[in-house]
Every structure is written in structure tokens, then in C-alpha cells.
Amino acid sequence: MTLDKQIGERIALHINTLDMGQGAYASEVALPPSTLSSIVRGAGQLTIGNLYKIAERWGLSLNWLIFGVGPMTLAEGFKPY
């Protein structure tokens, strides 16, 4: 499985954890729904900027988001980098 698909699966897991639809999630991170859908499917539009938007909005660890290592979320007050 490609890294893009693995990251997409982790984002889908996070969306499900929040019990939120992709459209609402996309709105929260200021991405077009079609962009988020492509990212979740592992079909492209995966940029550092898009990953950072997602990580920063939800307090997600970039280590978890990109590599699947460590906890999903950061301790309160920490930045995703």
C-alpha cells in the first residue's frame, strides 16, 4: 500500500472518530470537499500544506498522520511540528 493511501486511511479513521461527515471535516480544515475526498482515497492532492491544515486544526501528531507512529493527538498546547 502506498504512503498516500495509508495517510488517507488514517484521516478516514480520524473522521470516523469524530463521527463527522467528510464535507463538514473539509469545511473545518478549509479544504474543498473534493480535495479531502481525493486525499482520503489516496488519489492525490496530498501536500504538506494540506496535511498541516488537518494536523493543526485537530491537534493531530504529524508522526501519526504521516507514519502511523505514536498517539493520534498531541497534548494540549503542543503544535503538530
GROMACS elastic network, one bead per residue, 0.5 to 0.9 nm:
[ bonds ]
;  ai    aj funct       b0    kb
    1     4     6  0.83271   500
    1     5     6  0.64629   500
    1     6     6  0.68584   500
    2     5     6  0.53057   500
    2     6     6  0.63637   500
    2     7     6  0.87600   500
    2    42     6  0.80119   500
    3     7     6  0.61279   500
    3     8     6  0.84553   500
    3    42     6  0.81675   500
    3    66     6  0.77663   500
    3    67     6  0.81713   500
    4     7     6  0.52424   500
    4     8     6  0.61094   500
    4     9     6  0.86682   500
    4    39     6  0.73943   500
    4    40     6  0.84437   500
    4    41     6  0.82957   500
    4    43     6  0.74189   500
    4    44     6  0.74064   500
    4    46     6  0.70765   500
    4    66     6  0.87018   500
    5     9     6  0.61402   500
    5    10     6  0.86727   500
    5    39     6  0.79508   500
    5    40     6  0.72531   500
    5    41     6  0.64068   500
    5    43     6  0.75889   500
    6     9     6  0.51085   500
    6    10     6  0.63781   500
    6    11     6  0.87700   500
    6    40     6  0.89299   500
    6    42     6  0.75095   500
    6    65     6  0.88859   500
    6    66     6  0.80014   500
    6    67     6  0.82982   500
    6    68     6  0.81961   500
    7    10     6  0.50653   500
    7    11     6  0.62500   500
    7    12     6  0.85930   500
    7    39     6  0.79366   500
    7    40     6  0.74766   500
    7    42     6  0.74063   500
    7    46     6  0.88829   500
    7    64     6  0.89413   500
    7    65     6  0.60897   500
    7    66     6  0.57644   500
    7    67     6  0.77125   500
    7    68     6  0.79809   500
    8    11     6  0.51069   500
    8    12     6  0.61362   500
    8    13     6  0.85626   500
    8    36     6  0.89903   500
    8    37     6  0.88880   500
    8    38     6  0.84370   500
    8    39     6  0.54902   500
    8    41     6  0.58411   500
    8    42     6  0.53387   500
    8    43     6  0.87929   500
    8    46     6  0.88597   500
    8    65     6  0.89064   500
    9    13     6  0.61121   500
    9    14     6  0.86405   500
    9    40     6  0.62403   500
    9    41     6  0.76583   500
    9    42     6  0.80419   500
   10    14     6  0.62550   500
   10    15     6  0.86707   500
   10    40     6  0.82246   500
   10    64     6  0.82050   500
   10    65     6  0.63747   500
   10    66     6  0.84678   500
   10    68     6  0.76325   500
   11    14     6  0.50067   500
   11    15     6  0.61899   500
   11    16     6  0.86139   500
   11    39     6  0.83114   500
   11    40     6  0.63396   500
   11    54     6  0.86420   500
   11    65     6  0.73308   500
   12    15     6  0.50236   500
   12    16     6  0.61931   500
   12    17     6  0.85385   500
   12    22     6  0.84641   500
   12    40     6  0.60485   500
   12    41     6  0.88421   500
   13    16     6  0.51120   500
   13    17     6  0.60977   500
   13    18     6  0.87367   500
   14    18     6  0.63361   500
   14    19     6  0.86102   500
   14    72     6  0.83806   500
   15    18     6  0.52466   500
   15    19     6  0.62869   500
   15    20     6  0.56756   500
   15    21     6  0.69583   500
   15    22     6  0.70125   500
   15    25     6  0.69665   500
   16    20     6  0.62790   500
   16    21     6  0.79280   500
   17    20     6  0.78221   500
   18    21     6  0.87528   500
   20    23     6  0.83196   500
   20    24     6  0.65744   500
   20    25     6  0.65278   500
   21    24     6  0.54848   500
   21    25     6  0.62370   500
   21    26     6  0.86262   500
   22    26     6  0.59414   500
   22    27     6  0.85129   500
   22    33     6  0.68692   500
   22    36     6  0.72648   500
   22    37     6  0.72545   500
   23    26     6  0.51274   500
   23    27     6  0.62464   500
   23    28     6  0.87412   500
   23    32     6  0.82429   500
   23    33     6  0.53951   500
   23    34     6  0.87693   500
   23    36     6  0.83050   500
   23    37     6  0.87984   500
   24    27     6  0.50681   500
   24    28     6  0.62863   500
   24    29     6  0.88829   500
   24    33     6  0.84095   500
   25    28     6  0.51029   500
   25    29     6  0.65066   500
   25    30     6  0.86336   500
   25    31     6  0.86211   500
   25    33     6  0.83354   500
   25    36     6  0.84099   500
   26    29     6  0.53099   500
   26    30     6  0.59847   500
   26    31     6  0.50058   500
   26    32     6  0.61555   500
   26    33     6  0.53404   500
   26    34     6  0.86881   500
   26    35     6  0.82161   500
   26    36     6  0.60474   500
   26    37     6  0.86907   500
   26    54     6  0.88962   500
   27    31     6  0.61107   500
   27    32     6  0.71837   500
   27    33     6  0.74197   500
   28    31     6  0.78646   500
   28    54     6  0.86373   500
   28    57     6  0.74586   500
   29    32     6  0.89914   500
   29    50     6  0.84583   500
   29    53     6  0.58317   500
   29    54     6  0.57658   500
   29    56     6  0.86626   500
   29    57     6  0.62563   500
   29    58     6  0.86061   500
   30    53     6  0.77571   500
   30    54     6  0.89461   500
   31    34     6  0.81898   500
   31    35     6  0.64153   500
   31    36     6  0.65347   500
   31    50     6  0.77647   500
   31    53     6  0.85709   500
   32    35     6  0.52820   500
   32    36     6  0.65744   500
   32    37     6  0.87398   500
   33    36     6  0.51639   500
   33    37     6  0.60776   500
   33    38     6  0.86362   500
   34    37     6  0.50077   500
   34    38     6  0.62067   500
   34    39     6  0.86751   500
   35    38     6  0.51520   500
   35    39     6  0.62849   500
   35    40     6  0.87094   500
   35    44     6  0.81902   500
   35    45     6  0.63147   500
   35    46     6  0.84962   500
   36    39     6  0.50277   500
   36    40     6  0.61321   500
   36    41     6  0.85781   500
   36    45     6  0.81734   500
   36    46     6  0.88204   500
   36    50     6  0.88565   500
   37    40     6  0.51609   500
   37    41     6  0.62014   500
   37    42     6  0.85708   500
   37    43     6  0.84557   500
   38    41     6  0.51676   500
   38    42     6  0.61093   500
   38    44     6  0.56251   500
   38    45     6  0.65309   500
   38    46     6  0.81335   500
   39    42     6  0.50012   500
   39    43     6  0.60177   500
   39    44     6  0.57172   500
   39    45     6  0.60329   500
   39    46     6  0.56864   500
   40    43     6  0.76129   500
   40    44     6  0.88603   500
   41    44     6  0.80183   500
   42    45     6  0.85437   500
   42    46     6  0.79207   500
   43    46     6  0.82810   500
   44    47     6  0.85465   500
   45    50     6  0.80736   500
   46    49     6  0.83435   500
   46    50     6  0.64676   500
   46    51     6  0.70854   500
   47    50     6  0.51818   500
   47    51     6  0.62471   500
   47    52     6  0.85163   500
   48    51     6  0.50998   500
   48    52     6  0.60087   500
   48    53     6  0.86026   500
   49    52     6  0.50926   500
   49    53     6  0.62271   500
   49    54     6  0.87815   500
   50    53     6  0.51162   500
   50    54     6  0.64159   500
   50    55     6  0.86843   500
   51    54     6  0.52219   500
   51    55     6  0.61133   500
   51    56     6  0.84922   500
   51    62     6  0.79234   500
   51    65     6  0.79554   500
   51    66     6  0.84243   500
   52    56     6  0.57998   500
   52    57     6  0.83295   500
   52    62     6  0.78173   500
   52    80     6  0.75917   500
   52    81     6  0.86501   500
   53    56     6  0.53116   500
   53    57     6  0.60617   500
   53    58     6  0.86328   500
   54    57     6  0.54026   500
   54    58     6  0.63027   500
   54    59     6  0.81645   500
   54    60     6  0.74662   500
   55    58     6  0.55590   500
   55    59     6  0.54644   500
   55    61     6  0.64298   500
   55    62     6  0.64670   500
   55    65     6  0.76747   500
   55    73     6  0.86825   500
   55    79     6  0.86355   500
   55    80     6  0.59688   500
   55    81     6  0.89499   500
   56    59     6  0.52642   500
   56    60     6  0.67091   500
   56    61     6  0.87567   500
   56    79     6  0.69638   500
   56    80     6  0.60116   500
   56    81     6  0.89794   500
   57    60     6  0.78861   500
   58    73     6  0.77969   500
   59    72     6  0.86049   500
   59    73     6  0.56350   500
   59    74     6  0.56772   500
   59    75     6  0.79753   500
   59    76     6  0.77332   500
   59    77     6  0.86330   500
   59    78     6  0.77225   500
   59    79     6  0.71159   500
   59    80     6  0.64248   500
   60    63     6  0.86443   500
   60    64     6  0.74359   500
   60    65     6  0.70351   500
   60    71     6  0.84728   500
   60    72     6  0.57119   500
   60    74     6  0.57797   500
   60    79     6  0.86509   500
   60    80     6  0.62200   500
   61    64     6  0.52126   500
   61    65     6  0.61189   500
   61    66     6  0.85591   500
   61    69     6  0.88632   500
   61    70     6  0.79426   500
   61    71     6  0.70405   500
   61    72     6  0.57565   500
   61    73     6  0.53040   500
   61    74     6  0.55641   500
   61    79     6  0.83173   500
   61    80     6  0.52427   500
   61    81     6  0.76232   500
   62    66     6  0.57592   500
   62    67     6  0.77898   500
   62    68     6  0.87667   500
   62    69     6  0.89581   500
   62    72     6  0.85381   500
   62    73     6  0.89470   500
   62    80     6  0.57689   500
   62    81     6  0.66722   500
   63    66     6  0.55068   500
   63    67     6  0.53882   500
   63    68     6  0.64053   500
   63    69     6  0.55705   500
   63    70     6  0.67534   500
   63    71     6  0.83989   500
   63    72     6  0.83970   500
   63    80     6  0.85974   500
   63    81     6  0.87537   500
   64    67     6  0.54306   500
   64    70     6  0.56303   500
   64    71     6  0.62894   500
   64    72     6  0.54541   500
   64    73     6  0.79946   500
   65    68     6  0.58458   500
   65    69     6  0.79661   500
   65    72     6  0.72354   500
   66    69     6  0.81273   500
   67    70     6  0.88049   500
   68    71     6  0.84475   500
   68    72     6  0.81760   500
   69    72     6  0.82393   500
   70    73     6  0.87339   500
   71    74     6  0.72011   500
   73    76     6  0.87879   500
   73    80     6  0.87774   500
   74    77     6  0.80646   500
   74    78     6  0.61810   500
   74    79     6  0.75827   500
   74    80     6  0.71247   500
   75    78     6  0.58080   500
   75    79     6  0.87977   500
   76    79     6  0.86279   500
   78    81     6  0.83729   500
